[in-house]
């Protein structure tokens, strides 16, 4: 498989919503990600595995919503999932959305 055809990435800064809300949302920014491409690659819906920078894994899903500024997507954990305590406010991470066959992943890597 050629992963470059099914990989989408964007930068995310850890914030209060991510740390406090039980679903730990990561909004997929429209200014960094082509939502049409997200849909074309099948990464806009369904369950996924979230992989944190030190290798921890939790169950999650892609969420679709609408707000005053229009549609948006979020990577969310299921509410019974814990996030690593080493992720601090304002930490910068690269989020890589990737599909491998029927499996989908959101991989987080620290960035400076």
Residue pairs with C-beta under 8 A, 6 or more apart in sequence:
1 100
1 101
3 98
3 100
5 41
6 41
6 42
6 43
6 98
6 99
6 100
7 96
7 97
7 98
8 33
8 37
8 38
8 41
8 43
8 96
8 97
8 98
9 94
9 95
9 96
9 97
10 28
10 29
10 32
10 33
10 94
10 95
11 32
11 92
11 93
11 94
11 95
11 111
12 18
12 26
12 27
12 92
12 93
12 94
12 95
12 108
13 90
13 91
13 92
13 93
14 87
14 88
14 89
14 90
14 91
14 92
14 93
15 89
15 90
16 89
17 25
18 24
18 25
18 26
18 83
18 87
19 83
19 87
19 89
22 79
23 63
23 76
23 77
23 78
23 79
24 76
24 77
24 81
24 83
25 63
25 74
25 75
25 76
26 74
26 75
26 76
26 95
26 106
27 72
27 73
27 74
28 35
28 38
28 72
28 73
28 74
28 75
28 95
28 97
30 70
30 72
35 44
35 71
35 73
38 44
38 73
38 97
41 99
42 99
42 104
43 62
43 97
43 98
43 99
43 104
44 62
44 64
44 73
45 62
45 64
46 61
46 62
46 104
47 59
47 60
47 61
47 104
48 60
48 61
48 62
48 75
48 97
48 104
48 105
48 106
49 57
49 58
49 59
49 60
49 103
49 104
49 105
49 106
50 57
50 58
50 59
50 60
50 75
50 77
50 81
50 105
50 106
50 108
51 57
51 105
51 106
51 107
51 108
52 58
52 83
52 84
52 87
52 108
53 84
53 86
53 87
53 93
53 108
53 109
53 110
54 84
54 86
56 84
58 77
58 78
58 81
58 82
58 83
59 77
59 78
59 81
60 75
60 76
60 77
60 78
60 81
60 106
61 76
61 78
62 73
62 74
62 75
62 76
62 104
63 73
63 74
63 75
63 76
64 71
64 72
64 73
65 71
65 72
65 73
65 74
66 72
75 95
75 97
75 106
77 83
87 93
91 110
92 110
92 111
92 112
93 108
93 109
93 110
93 111
94 108
94 109
94 110
94 111
95 106
95 107
95 108
96 105
96 106
96 107
96 108
96 109
97 104
97 105
97 106
98 104
98 105
98 107
99 105
